[in-house]
Amino acid sequence: MGSYALSPAAQADLEDIWDYTVRRWGEAQAEDYTRNIQAACEALSEGTMISRSAEEIRAGYRKVTVGSHVMFFRMQSDVVEIIRILHQSMDVERHL
């Protein structure tokens, strides 16, 4: 079983997601949604979640959809490095 690490940008993304969700739908929904994202990170590190290649964006990158967001990550030894957590409507190439 591996582990995962959020890049500073991914940590900021998660905080922004929390803030937006609290403002829009309340604290309980923000807690549920961010918990789902964290569960996806854990599942990736345990190898129990299926991801897709994102090689067309950056060499070595993979992606997985969680709710309305797409997590971009890469493997570094036995650590899943979460690069960004972007809303599906965002311009990915601009933000990676």
Backbone as CSV, one residue per row, in Angstrom:
resi,resn,N_x,N_y,N_z,CA_x,CA_y,CA_z,C_x,C_y,C_z
1,MET,0.857,-1.179,0.000,0.000,0.000,0.000,0.894,1.231,0.000
2,GLY,0.610,2.171,-0.888,1.375,3.395,-0.992,0.747,4.519,-0.200
3,SER,1.156,5.706,-0.555,0.596,6.894,0.087,0.364,7.947,-0.987
4,TYR,-0.198,9.067,-0.576,-0.395,10.163,-1.519,0.045,11.464,-0.877
5,ALA,0.364,12.423,-1.740,0.760,13.752,-1.282,0.123,14.777,-2.202
6,LEU,-0.406,15.831,-1.608,-0.970,16.933,-2.387,0.126,17.949,-2.667
7,SER,0.241,18.366,-3.914,1.144,19.472,-4.232,0.576,20.737,-3.584
8,PRO,1.384,21.780,-3.422,0.829,23.034,-2.894,-0.361,23.534,-3.721
9,ALA,-0.298,23.381,-5.035,-1.411,23.822,-5.889,-2.654,22.976,-5.635
10,ALA,-2.489,21.661,-5.468,-3.639,20.789,-5.195,-4.240,21.092,-3.827
11,GLN,-3.388,21.400,-2.847,-3.891,21.776,-1.524,-4.718,23.054,-1.624
12,ALA,-4.218,24.025,-2.395,-4.963,25.276,-2.601,-6.274,24.997,-3.336
13,ASP,-6.236,24.090,-4.324,-7.467,23.716,-5.038,-8.497,23.153,-4.067
14,LEU,-8.062,22.259,-3.186,-8.977,21.632,-2.230,-9.578,22.675,-1.289
15,GLU,-8.764,23.620,-0.854,-9.269,24.695,0.008,-10.273,25.571,-0.738
16,ASP,-9.983,25.866,-2.005,-10.915,26.661,-2.816,-12.231,25.915,-3.038
17,ILE,-12.141,24.604,-3.263,-13.346,23.789,-3.440,-14.181,23.834,-2.165
18,TRP,-13.521,23.688,-1.024,-14.216,23.759,0.270,-14.932,25.106,0.409
19,ASP,-14.191,26.197,0.189,-14.756,27.542,0.356,-15.960,27.761,-0.562
20,TYR,-15.822,27.400,-1.829,-16.907,27.589,-2.788,-18.129,26.766,-2.388
21,THR,-17.891,25.512,-2.013,-19.004,24.622,-1.675,-19.727,25.098,-0.423
22,VAL,-18.992,25.587,0.569,-19.624,26.125,1.780,-20.523,27.299,1.417
23,ARG,-20.001,28.217,0.598,-20.790,29.395,0.206,-22.036,29.005,-0.585
24,ARG,-21.887,28.028,-1.451,-22.969,27.668,-2.368,-23.985,26.698,-1.755
25,TRP,-23.497,25.678,-1.028,-24.386,24.609,-0.556,-24.291,24.311,0.943
26,GLY,-23.396,24.968,1.646,-23.320,24.759,3.092,-22.175,23.856,3.527
27,GLU,-21.917,23.909,4.826,-20.766,23.202,5.389,-20.889,21.680,5.292
28,ALA,-22.075,21.147,5.505,-22.243,19.687,5.435,-21.902,19.164,4.041
29,GLN,-22.356,19.862,3.006,-22.051,19.441,1.636,-20.559,19.592,1.349
30,ALA,-19.949,20.666,1.844,-18.508,20.864,1.650,-17.728,19.724,2.293
31,GLU,-18.146,19.323,3.474,-17.485,18.212,4.173,-17.623,16.920,3.372
32,ASP,-18.819,16.619,2.899,-19.044,15.404,2.106,-18.220,15.409,0.823
33,TYR,-18.231,16.537,0.127,-17.561,16.608,-1.174,-16.047,16.488,-1.020
34,THR,-15.478,17.225,-0.066,-14.022,17.139,0.115,-13.625,15.774,0.674
35,ARG,-14.482,15.163,1.468,-14.205,13.805,1.959,-14.172,12.828,0.785
36,ASN,-15.054,13.005,-0.199,-15.032,12.147,-1.393,-13.734,12.314,-2.173
37,ILE,-13.248,13.532,-2.267,-11.976,13.777,-2.954,-10.840,13.102,-2.197
38,GLN,-10.818,13.250,-0.882,-9.769,12.613,-0.080,-9.853,11.089,-0.165
39,ALA,-11.061,10.545,-0.202,-11.231,9.094,-0.350,-10.689,8.621,-1.698
40,ALA,-10.878,9.427,-2.734,-10.336,9.081,-4.054,-8.809,9.082,-4.016
41,CYS,-8.216,10.041,-3.315,-6.755,10.074,-3.162,-6.267,8.797,-2.487
42,GLU,-6.945,8.396,-1.426,-6.575,7.175,-0.709,-6.741,5.946,-1.595
43,ALA,-7.837,5.889,-2.345,-8.072,4.748,-3.237,-6.991,4.666,-4.313
44,LEU,-6.568,5.807,-4.839,-5.481,5.812,-5.821,-4.203,5.269,-5.200
45,SER,-3.907,5.689,-3.980,-2.673,5.245,-3.329,-2.714,3.752,-2.996
46,GLU,-3.916,3.214,-2.805,-4.075,1.789,-2.514,-4.214,0.954,-3.780
47,GLY,-4.300,1.621,-4.920,-4.435,0.911,-6.187,-5.819,0.350,-6.431
48,THR,-6.827,0.907,-5.763,-8.188,0.380,-5.900,-9.101,1.277,-6.728
49,MET,-8.538,2.280,-7.385,-9.342,3.178,-8.215,-8.757,3.201,-9.616
50,ILE,-9.624,3.116,-10.594,-9.193,3.122,-11.991,-9.017,4.561,-12.457
51,SER,-7.888,4.807,-13.119,-7.612,6.144,-13.656,-7.353,6.029,-15.150
52,ARG,-7.298,7.183,-15.790,-7.028,7.236,-17.229,-5.733,8.008,-17.471
53,SER,-5.104,7.708,-18.566,-3.902,8.433,-18.950,-4.241,9.883,-19.273
54,ALA,-3.331,10.780,-18.909,-3.437,12.187,-19.300,-2.157,12.594,-20.027
55,GLU,-1.553,11.625,-20.710,-0.303,11.850,-21.441,-0.433,12.958,-22.480
56,GLU,-1.657,13.161,-22.987,-1.851,14.212,-23.992,-1.645,15.599,-23.392
57,ILE,-1.674,15.685,-22.072,-1.497,16.963,-21.386,-0.065,17.111,-20.887
58,ARG,0.415,16.093,-20.164,1.781,16.085,-19.638,2.259,14.633,-19.556
59,ALA,3.503,14.422,-19.905,4.082,13.079,-19.822,4.022,12.570,-18.386
60,GLY,3.539,11.343,-18.234,3.478,10.712,-16.923,2.249,11.041,-16.098
61,TYR,1.413,11.947,-16.574,0.220,12.332,-15.811,-0.927,11.357,-16.063
62,ARG,-1.735,11.185,-15.023,-2.961,10.410,-15.104,-4.076,11.263,-14.523
63,LYS,-5.323,10.834,-14.728,-6.446,11.623,-14.220,-7.574,10.709,-13.777
64,VAL,-8.383,11.250,-12.880,-9.567,10.559,-12.400,-10.611,11.623,-12.090
65,THR,-11.867,11.316,-12.386,-12.955,12.257,-12.128,-13.583,11.945,-10.775
66,VAL,-13.774,13.005,-9.990,-14.446,12.901,-8.690,-15.504,14.000,-8.665
67,GLY,-16.761,13.618,-8.736,-17.828,14.611,-8.783,-17.669,15.481,-10.018
68,SER,-17.608,16.795,-9.809,-17.452,17.751,-10.910,-16.000,18.146,-11.132
69,HIS,-15.077,17.446,-10.500,-13.662,17.793,-10.584,-12.842,16.660,-11.188
70,VAL,-11.710,17.041,-11.756,-10.770,16.076,-12.307,-9.464,16.233,-11.543
71,MET,-8.994,15.121,-10.972,-7.712,15.128,-10.269,-6.635,14.659,-11.231
72,PHE,-5.579,15.433,-11.323,-4.425,15.070,-12.131,-3.314,14.656,-11.178
73,PHE,-2.673,13.534,-11.496,-1.643,13.021,-10.599,-0.580,12.282,-11.393
74,ARG,0.498,11.950,-10.698,1.542,11.108,-11.270,2.114,10.250,-10.150
75,MET,2.716,9.158,-10.529,3.340,8.268,-9.559,4.795,8.676,-9.376
76,GLN,5.210,8.810,-8.139,6.601,9.080,-7.786,7.010,7.982,-6.813
77,SER,7.731,6.973,-7.298,8.038,5.763,-6.516,6.717,5.135,-6.094
78,ASP,6.475,5.016,-4.788,5.213,4.427,-4.331,4.259,5.488,-3.790
79,VAL,4.495,6.739,-4.170,3.657,7.853,-3.718,2.861,8.406,-4.900
80,VAL,1.563,8.581,-4.694,0.718,9.242,-5.687,0.813,10.738,-5.413
81,GLU,1.380,11.475,-6.356,1.491,12.927,-6.210,0.302,13.576,-6.912
82,ILE,-0.597,14.159,-6.124,-1.758,14.852,-6.673,-1.289,16.234,-7.113
83,ILE,-1.342,16.497,-8.413,-0.823,17.740,-8.982,-1.851,18.859,-8.879
84,ARG,-3.055,18.623,-9.368,-4.129,19.627,-9.345,-5.469,18.922,-9.209
85,ILE,-6.449,19.672,-8.688,-7.840,19.222,-8.619,-8.652,20.333,-9.277
86,LEU,-9.006,20.129,-10.538,-9.614,21.183,-11.342,-11.073,20.870,-11.659
87,HIS,-11.892,21.904,-11.667,-13.286,21.724,-12.070,-13.300,21.303,-13.532
88,GLN,-14.230,20.441,-13.886,-14.276,19.900,-15.246,-14.464,20.964,-16.320
89,SER,-14.951,22.150,-15.954,-15.158,23.207,-16.943,-13.920,24.084,-17.138
90,MET,-12.866,23.861,-16.348,-11.670,24.709,-16.432,-10.810,24.337,-17.638
91,ASP,-10.038,25.295,-18.096,-9.070,25.087,-19.166,-7.857,24.376,-18.557
92,VAL,-7.800,23.079,-18.742,-6.792,22.249,-18.086,-5.379,22.671,-18.463
93,GLU,-5.120,22.831,-19.742,-3.759,23.154,-20.171,-3.273,24.464,-19.572
94,ARG,-4.162,25.397,-19.361,-3.789,26.680,-18.769,-3.432,26.536,-17.287
95,HIS,-4.065,25.582,-16.611,-3.892,25.455,-15.168,-2.883,24.394,-14.745
96,LEU,-2.362,23.621,-15.680,-1.362,22.612,-15.319,0.037,23.071,-15.645
